[in-house]
Amino acid sequence: MHDERETALVVAAHVAATLAAAEEIDQMHTAMERRTTIGVTIGLVMQRYDLDRTTAFEMLRRLSQQRNQKLHEMAASLSRDGALGAAPAAPGSSVAAPDGTGSRHHRQ
């Protein structure tokens, strides 16, 4: 009886460890998918508005905050729909910023 109980406890500990590892792997896959989606959207913004990576990310971050939407959700929507929005360009500028500010930094 004592050996069966010990065996059951060992098996239960292994099952718990396996489930925890599976949960962690699932979370890592989700994080990688979200990062990829955000990266693709940054690339779209860079290309469309001729921006450097940092500026494109900051624009997306601000837009996410303005919309009160998680960055990865907004990025998924923007990259899926391609609806970055046509905001008016700043005076003397030929490229509009997606957030409507007209401020931008060209790639160097």
DSSP file (Angstrom, degrees, kcal/mol; ACC not computed):
  #  RESIDUE AA STRUCTURE BP1 BP2  ACC     N-H-->O    O-->H-N    N-H-->O    O-->H-N    TCO  KAPPA ALPHA  PHI   PSI    X-CA   Y-CA   Z-CA
    1    1 A M     >        0   0    0      0, 0.0     4,-1.9     0, 0.0     5,-0.2   0.000 360.0 360.0 360.0 -41.0    0.0    0.0    0.0
    2    2 A H  H  >  +     0   0    0      1,-0.2     4,-2.2     2,-0.2     5,-0.2   0.901 360.0  48.9 -64.4 -41.9    2.9    2.4    0.9
    3    3 A D  H  > S+     0   0    0      1,-0.2     4,-2.5     2,-0.2    -1,-0.2   0.878 109.4  52.5 -66.0 -38.4    4.6    1.7   -2.5
    4    4 A E  H  > S+     0   0    0      2,-0.2     4,-2.4     1,-0.2    -1,-0.2   0.890 109.6  49.2 -64.7 -39.4    1.4    2.3   -4.4
    5    5 A R  H  X S+     0   0    0     -4,-1.9     4,-2.4     2,-0.2    -2,-0.2   0.923 112.0  47.7 -66.3 -44.3    0.9    5.7   -2.7
    6    6 A E  H  X S+     0   0    0     -4,-2.2     4,-2.4     2,-0.2    -2,-0.2   0.910 112.3  49.8 -62.0 -42.1    4.5    6.7   -3.4
    7    7 A T  H  X S+     0   0    0     -4,-2.5     4,-2.7     1,-0.2    -2,-0.2   0.917 110.2  50.3 -62.6 -43.4    4.1    5.7   -7.0
    8    8 A A  H  X S+     0   0    0     -4,-2.4     4,-2.6     1,-0.2    -2,-0.2   0.898 110.9  49.4 -62.7 -40.4    0.8    7.6   -7.3
    9    9 A L  H  X S+     0   0    0     -4,-2.4     4,-2.3     2,-0.2    -1,-0.2   0.897 111.7  48.4 -65.9 -40.4    2.5   10.7   -5.9
   10   10 A V  H  X S+     0   0    0     -4,-2.4     4,-2.2     2,-0.2    -2,-0.2   0.927 113.0  47.6 -64.6 -45.1    5.4   10.4   -8.2
   11   11 A V  H  X S+     0   0    0     -4,-2.7     4,-2.6     1,-0.2    -2,-0.2   0.918 111.7  50.6 -62.3 -43.7    3.1   10.0  -11.2
   12   12 A A  H  X S+     0   0    0     -4,-2.6     4,-2.5     1,-0.2    -1,-0.2   0.897 109.6  50.7 -61.9 -40.5    1.0   12.9  -10.1
   13   13 A A  H  X S+     0   0    0     -4,-2.3     4,-2.3     2,-0.2    -1,-0.2   0.903 111.3  48.2 -64.4 -40.7    4.1   15.1   -9.8
   14   14 A H  H  X S+     0   0    0     -4,-2.2     4,-2.5     2,-0.2    -2,-0.2   0.899 111.3  50.0 -66.2 -40.5    5.2   14.1  -13.3
   15   15 A V  H  X S+     0   0    0     -4,-2.6     4,-2.6     2,-0.2     5,-0.2   0.927 111.3  49.1 -63.1 -44.5    1.8   14.9  -14.7
   16   16 A A  H  X S+     0   0    0     -4,-2.5     4,-2.3     1,-0.2    -2,-0.2   0.911 112.3  47.9 -62.0 -42.4    1.7   18.3  -13.0
   17   17 A A  H  X S+     0   0    0     -4,-2.3     4,-2.3     2,-0.2    -1,-0.2   0.893 112.0  50.0 -65.3 -39.8    5.2   19.1  -14.4
   18   18 A T  H  X S+     0   0    0     -4,-2.5     4,-2.3     2,-0.2    -2,-0.2   0.910 111.3  48.3 -65.5 -42.8    4.2   18.0  -17.9
   19   19 A L  H  X S+     0   0    0     -4,-2.6     4,-2.2     2,-0.2    -2,-0.2   0.899 111.4  50.3 -64.4 -40.8    1.1   20.1  -17.8
   20   20 A A  H  X S+     0   0    0     -4,-2.3     4,-2.2     2,-0.2    -2,-0.2   0.909 111.3  48.6 -64.0 -41.6    3.0   23.1  -16.6
   21   21 A A  H  X S+     0   0    0     -4,-2.3     4,-2.4     2,-0.2    -2,-0.2   0.900 110.4  51.1 -65.4 -40.5    5.6   22.7  -19.3
   22   22 A A  H  X S+     0   0    0     -4,-2.3     4,-2.3     2,-0.2    -2,-0.2   0.900 109.9  50.2 -63.4 -40.4    2.9   22.3  -22.0
   23   23 A E  H  X S+     0   0    0     -4,-2.2     4,-2.3     2,-0.2    -2,-0.2   0.912 111.0  49.0 -63.3 -43.2    1.2   25.6  -20.7
   24   24 A E  H  X S+     0   0    0     -4,-2.2     4,-2.2     2,-0.2    -2,-0.2   0.902 110.8  49.9 -64.4 -41.5    4.6   27.4  -20.9
   25   25 A I  H  X S+     0   0    0     -4,-2.4     4,-2.3     2,-0.2    -1,-0.2   0.908 110.3  50.7 -63.0 -42.0    5.2   26.1  -24.4
   26   26 A D  H  X S+     0   0    0     -4,-2.3     4,-2.3     1,-0.2    -2,-0.2   0.911 110.2  49.5 -62.2 -42.9    1.7   27.3  -25.5
   27   27 A Q  H  X S+     0   0    0     -4,-2.3     4,-2.4     1,-0.2    -1,-0.2   0.880 110.2  51.0 -64.0 -38.0    2.3   30.7  -24.0
   28   28 A M  H  X S+     0   0    0     -4,-2.2     4,-2.4     2,-0.2    -2,-0.2   0.900 109.2  50.4 -67.2 -40.1    5.7   31.0  -25.8
   29   29 A H  H  X S+     0   0    0     -4,-2.3     4,-2.4     2,-0.2    -2,-0.2   0.923 111.1  49.1 -62.2 -43.5    4.1   30.0  -29.1
   30   30 A T  H  X S+     0   0    0     -4,-2.3     4,-2.5     1,-0.2    -2,-0.2   0.927 111.2  49.5 -61.2 -45.1    1.4   32.7  -28.6
   31   31 A A  H  X S+     0   0    0     -4,-2.4     4,-2.5     1,-0.2    -1,-0.2   0.895 111.1  49.5 -61.9 -40.9    4.1   35.3  -27.7
   32   32 A M  H  X S+     0   0    0     -4,-2.4     4,-2.3     2,-0.2    -1,-0.2   0.904 110.9  49.5 -66.5 -40.6    6.1   34.4  -30.9
   33   33 A E  H  X S+     0   0    0     -4,-2.4     4,-2.3     2,-0.2    -2,-0.2   0.917 112.6  47.7 -63.1 -42.9    3.0   34.6  -33.1
   34   34 A R  H  X S+     0   0    0     -4,-2.5     4,-2.5     2,-0.2    -2,-0.2   0.908 111.1  50.5 -65.3 -41.7    2.1   38.0  -31.6
   35   35 A R  H  X S+     0   0    0     -4,-2.5     4,-2.5     1,-0.2    -1,-0.2   0.907 110.6  49.6 -63.4 -41.2    5.6   39.3  -32.0
   36   36 A T  H  X S+     0   0    0     -4,-2.3     4,-2.5     2,-0.2    -2,-0.2   0.922 110.6  50.0 -62.7 -44.4    5.6   38.2  -35.7
   37   37 A T  H  X S+     0   0    0     -4,-2.3     4,-2.2     1,-0.2    -2,-0.2   0.922 112.1  47.4 -60.9 -44.9    2.3   39.9  -36.3
   38   38 A I  H  X S+     0   0    0     -4,-2.5     4,-2.5     1,-0.2    -1,-0.2   0.911 111.6  51.6 -63.2 -42.0    3.6   43.2  -34.7
   39   39 A G  H  X S+     0   0    0     -4,-2.5     4,-2.2     2,-0.2    -2,-0.2   0.898 109.3  49.4 -61.9 -41.7    6.8   42.9  -36.8
   40   40 A V  H  X S+     0   0    0     -4,-2.5     4,-2.2     2,-0.2    -1,-0.2   0.923 112.0  48.6 -62.6 -44.0    4.8   42.5  -40.0
   41   41 A T  H  X S+     0   0    0     -4,-2.2     4,-2.5     2,-0.2    -2,-0.2   0.888 108.4  53.3 -66.1 -38.7    2.7   45.5  -39.2
   42   42 A I  H  X S+     0   0    0     -4,-2.5     4,-2.9     1,-0.2    -1,-0.2   0.926 108.9  50.9 -59.0 -44.0    5.7   47.6  -38.3
   43   43 A G  H  X S+     0   0    0     -4,-2.2     4,-2.5     2,-0.2    -2,-0.2   0.898 108.7  50.7 -60.4 -41.6    7.1   46.6  -41.8
   44   44 A L  H  X S+     0   0    0     -4,-2.2     4,-2.8     2,-0.2     5,-0.2   0.924 112.6  45.9 -62.2 -44.3    3.9   47.7  -43.4
   45   45 A V  H  X S+     0   0    0     -4,-2.5     4,-2.4     2,-0.2     6,-0.3   0.908 111.9  52.2 -65.6 -41.7    3.9   51.1  -41.6
   46   46 A M  H  X>S+     0   0    0     -4,-2.9     5,-1.3    -5,-0.2     4,-0.9   0.937 115.2  41.4 -58.4 -47.3    7.6   51.5  -42.5
   47   47 A Q  H  <5S+     0   0    0     -4,-2.5     3,-0.3     3,-0.2    -2,-0.2   0.934 117.1  46.2 -68.2 -47.0    7.0   50.9  -46.2
   48   48 A R  H  <5S+     0   0    0     -4,-2.8    -1,-0.2     1,-0.2    -2,-0.2   0.871 127.0  27.0 -67.0 -37.4    3.8   52.8  -46.5
   49   49 A Y  H  <5S-     0   0    0     -4,-2.4    -1,-0.2    -5,-0.2    -2,-0.2   0.306 103.0-120.1-111.1   8.1    5.0   55.9  -44.6
   50   50 A D  T  <5 +     0   0    0     -4,-0.9    57,-0.5    -3,-0.3     2,-0.3   0.940  61.2 151.0  53.2  54.9    8.7   55.7  -45.3
   51   51 A L  B   < -A  106   0A   0     -5,-1.3    55,-0.2    -6,-0.3    -1,-0.2  -0.740  48.6-110.8-113.1 159.6    9.6   55.5  -41.6
   52   52 A D     >  -     0   0    0     53,-1.2     4,-2.4    -2,-0.3     5,-0.2  -0.448  39.9-103.1 -80.7 167.2   12.4   53.9  -39.7
   53   53 A R  H  > S+     0   0    0      1,-0.2     4,-2.4     2,-0.2     5,-0.2   0.892 118.4  50.6 -60.0 -44.8   11.6   50.9  -37.4
   54   54 A T  H  > S+     0   0    0      1,-0.2     4,-2.4     2,-0.2    -1,-0.2   0.922 112.7  45.6 -62.6 -45.3   11.7   52.8  -34.2
   55   55 A T  H  > S+     0   0    0      2,-0.2     4,-2.4     1,-0.2    -1,-0.2   0.900 111.9  51.7 -66.6 -41.2    9.3   55.5  -35.4
   56   56 A A  H  X S+     0   0    0     -4,-2.4     4,-2.2     2,-0.2    -1,-0.2   0.915 111.3  47.8 -62.0 -42.6    6.9   53.0  -36.9
   57   57 A F  H  X S+     0   0    0     -4,-2.4     4,-2.8     1,-0.2    -2,-0.2   0.925 110.8  51.1 -63.8 -44.3    6.8   51.1  -33.7
   58   58 A E  H  X S+     0   0    0     -4,-2.4     4,-2.6     1,-0.2    -2,-0.2   0.888 109.1  51.4 -61.7 -38.9    6.2   54.2  -31.7
   59   59 A M  H  X S+     0   0    0     -4,-2.4     4,-2.6     2,-0.2    -1,-0.2   0.933 112.0  46.1 -62.9 -45.1    3.3   55.2  -34.0
   60   60 A L  H  X S+     0   0    0     -4,-2.2     4,-2.5     2,-0.2    -2,-0.2   0.901 112.0  51.9 -64.1 -39.9    1.7   51.8  -33.6
   61   61 A R  H  X S+     0   0    0     -4,-2.8     4,-2.1     2,-0.2    -2,-0.2   0.931 112.0  45.4 -62.1 -46.3    2.2   52.0  -29.8
   62   62 A R  H  X S+     0   0    0     -4,-2.6     4,-2.8     2,-0.2    -2,-0.2   0.919 112.8  50.6 -63.5 -43.5    0.5   55.4  -29.6
   63   63 A L  H  X S+     0   0    0     -4,-2.6     4,-2.2     1,-0.2    -1,-0.2   0.897 108.9  52.5 -61.4 -40.4   -2.3   54.3  -31.9
   64   64 A S  H  X>S+     0   0    0     -4,-2.5     5,-2.5     1,-0.2     4,-0.5   0.908 111.6  46.0 -61.1 -43.1   -2.8   51.3  -29.7
   65   65 A Q  H ><5S+     0   0    0     -4,-2.1     3,-0.7     3,-0.2    -2,-0.2   0.910 111.3  51.8 -67.2 -42.0   -3.0   53.5  -26.6
   66   66 A Q  H 3<5S+     0   0    0     -4,-2.8    -2,-0.2     1,-0.3    -1,-0.2   0.877 114.9  42.3 -62.1 -37.6   -5.4   55.9  -28.3
   67   67 A R  H 3<5S-     0   0    0     -4,-2.2    -1,-0.3    -5,-0.2    -2,-0.2   0.518 106.3-129.5 -85.7  -6.0   -7.7   53.1  -29.3
   68   68 A N  T <<5 +     0   0    0     -3,-0.7     2,-0.4    -4,-0.5    -3,-0.2   0.934  65.2 132.4  53.6  48.9   -7.3   51.5  -25.9
   69   69 A Q      < -     0   0    0     -5,-2.5    -1,-0.2    -6,-0.1    -2,-0.2  -0.976  66.5 -99.6-131.8 140.4   -6.5   48.2  -27.7
   70   70 A K     >  -     0   0    0     -2,-0.4     4,-2.5     1,-0.1     5,-0.2  -0.314  33.7-123.0 -59.2 142.6   -3.7   45.8  -27.1
   71   71 A L  H  > S+     0   0    0      1,-0.2     4,-2.8     2,-0.2     5,-0.2   0.899 110.0  49.9 -57.1 -45.4   -0.8   46.3  -29.5
   72   72 A H  H  > S+     0   0    0      1,-0.2     4,-2.0     2,-0.2    -1,-0.2   0.854 111.6  49.2 -66.4 -33.2   -0.9   42.7  -30.8
   73   73 A E  H  > S+     0   0    0     -3,-0.2     4,-2.1     2,-0.2    -1,-0.2   0.920 113.7  45.2 -69.8 -43.3   -4.7   42.9  -31.4
   74   74 A M  H  X S+     0   0    0     -4,-2.5     4,-2.9     2,-0.2     5,-0.2   0.916 112.8  51.5 -65.5 -42.4   -4.5   46.2  -33.3
   75   75 A A  H  X S+     0   0    0     -4,-2.8     4,-2.9    -5,-0.2     5,-0.3   0.903 109.2  50.5 -61.6 -41.7   -1.5   44.9  -35.3
   76   76 A A  H  X S+     0   0    0     -4,-2.0     4,-2.1    -5,-0.2     5,-0.2   0.918 112.8  46.6 -62.0 -43.0   -3.4   41.8  -36.3
   77   77 A S  H  X S+     0   0    0     -4,-2.1     4,-2.8     2,-0.2     6,-0.4   0.928 114.6  46.4 -65.1 -45.7   -6.3   43.9  -37.4
   78   78 A L  H  X S+     0   0    0     -4,-2.9     4,-2.4     1,-0.2     5,-0.2   0.911 115.4  44.6 -65.5 -42.9   -4.2   46.4  -39.3
   79   79 A S  H  < S+     0   0    0     -4,-2.9    -1,-0.2    -5,-0.2    -2,-0.2   0.861 117.2  46.1 -72.5 -32.4   -2.1   43.7  -41.1
   80   80 A R  H  < S+     0   0    0     -4,-2.1    -2,-0.2    -5,-0.3    -1,-0.2   0.935 125.7  29.0 -71.1 -47.3   -5.2   41.6  -41.9
   81   81 A D  H  < S-     0   0    0     -4,-2.8    -2,-0.2    -5,-0.2    -3,-0.2   0.698  91.6-139.3 -89.0 -21.1   -7.3   44.5  -43.2
   82   82 A G     <  +     0   0    0     -4,-2.4     2,-1.5    -5,-0.3     3,-0.2   0.654  54.4 142.6  69.4  14.8   -4.6   46.7  -44.4
   83   83 A A        +     0   0    0     -6,-0.4    -1,-0.2    -5,-0.2    -2,-0.1  -0.587   6.1 150.3 -92.4  76.6   -6.5   49.6  -43.0
   84   84 A L        -     0   0    0     -2,-1.5    -1,-0.2    -6,-0.1     3,-0.1   0.669  56.8-120.8 -79.3 -15.9   -3.7   51.8  -41.7
   85   85 A G        -     0   0    0     -3,-0.2     2,-0.9     1,-0.1    15,-0.1   0.398   9.1-108.4  87.7 137.1   -5.8   54.9  -42.3
   86   86 A A        -     0   0    0     14,-0.0    -1,-0.1    -3,-0.0    11,-0.1  -0.850  40.9-176.6-101.4 100.2   -5.2   57.8  -44.4
   87   87 A A        -     0   0    0     -2,-0.9     9,-0.1    10,-0.2    12,-0.1  -0.676  36.1 -93.2 -93.7 150.9   -4.4   60.7  -42.1
   88   88 A P        -     0   0    0      0, 0.0     9,-0.4     0, 0.0     2,-0.1  -0.353  44.4-114.8 -63.3 141.8   -3.8   64.2  -43.4
   89   89 A A        -     0   0    0      7,-0.2     7,-0.2     4,-0.1     3,-0.1  -0.399  30.7-103.5 -74.3 152.8   -0.2   65.0  -44.0
   90   90 A A    >   -     0   0    0      5,-0.5     3,-2.4    12,-0.4    -1,-0.1  -0.397  55.0 -77.5 -69.4 153.3    1.5   67.7  -42.0
   91   91 A P  T 3  S+     0   0    0      0, 0.0    -1,-0.2     0, 0.0     3,-0.1  -0.282 122.6  14.7 -53.9 133.2    2.1   71.0  -43.8
   92   92 A G  T 3  S+     0   0    0      1,-0.3     2,-0.3    -3,-0.1    -2,-0.1   0.542 107.4 112.3  79.0   6.2    5.0   70.7  -46.1
   93   93 A S    <   -     0   0    0     -3,-2.4    -1,-0.3     1,-0.1    -4,-0.1  -0.859  51.3-164.7-114.4 146.5    4.9   66.9  -45.8
   94   94 A S  S    S+     0   0    0     -2,-0.3     2,-0.5     1,-0.1    -1,-0.1   0.488  75.9  64.3-103.8  -5.0    4.0   64.4  -48.5
   95   95 A V  S    S-     0   0    0      7,-0.1    -5,-0.5    -5,-0.1     2,-0.2  -0.976  71.9-144.8-125.1 128.1    3.5   61.5  -46.1
   96   96 A A        -     0   0    0     -2,-0.5    -7,-0.2    -7,-0.2    -2,-0.0  -0.606  16.9-124.8 -87.6 148.7    0.8   61.2  -43.5
   97   97 A A    >   -     0   0    0     -9,-0.4     3,-1.9    -2,-0.2   -10,-0.2  -0.709  20.0-124.2 -87.3 144.4    1.4   59.6  -40.2
   98   98 A P  T 3  S+     0   0    0      0, 0.0    -1,-0.1     0, 0.0    -2,-0.0   0.753 110.4  55.6 -61.7 -23.4   -1.1   56.8  -39.3
   99   99 A D  T 3  S-     0   0    0      4,-0.2   -14,-0.0   -12,-0.1    -3,-0.0   0.434 114.3-114.8 -91.3   2.2   -2.0   58.6  -36.0
  100  100 A G  S <  S+     0   0    0     -3,-1.9   -15,-0.0   -15,-0.1   -14,-0.0   0.462  87.7 111.4  84.4   0.9   -2.9   61.8  -37.8
  101  101 A T  S    S-     0   0    0      2,-0.2     3,-0.1     1,-0.1    -1,-0.0   0.771  71.2-140.5 -79.0 -24.1   -0.1   63.9  -36.3
  102  102 A G        +     0   0    0      1,-0.3   -12,-0.4    -5,-0.1     2,-0.3   0.355  59.5 129.7  79.1  -7.5    1.7   64.3  -39.5
  103  103 A S        +     0   0    0    -14,-0.1     2,-0.3    -6,-0.0    -1,-0.3  -0.617  28.9 153.4 -83.2 142.4    5.0   63.8  -37.6
  104  104 A R        -     0   0    0     -2,-0.3     2,-0.4    -3,-0.1   -53,-0.1  -0.984  37.3-138.8-159.9 160.5    7.4   61.2  -39.1
  105  105 A H        -     0   0    0     -2,-0.3   -53,-1.2   -53,-0.1   -50,-0.1  -0.985  24.3-138.0-129.4 120.3   11.0   60.3  -39.3
  106  106 A H  B     -A   51   0A   0     -2,-0.4   -55,-0.2   -55,-0.2   -54,-0.1  -0.384  30.5 -96.7 -73.5 152.9   12.3   59.0  -42.6
  107  107 A R              0   0    0    -57,-0.5    -1,-0.1   -61,-0.1   -55,-0.1  -0.399 360.0 360.0 -64.4 144.9   14.7   56.1  -42.8
  108  108 A Q              0   0    0     -2,-0.1    -1,-0.1    -3,-0.1    -2,-0.0   0.388 360.0 360.0-116.7 360.0   18.3   57.1  -43.0
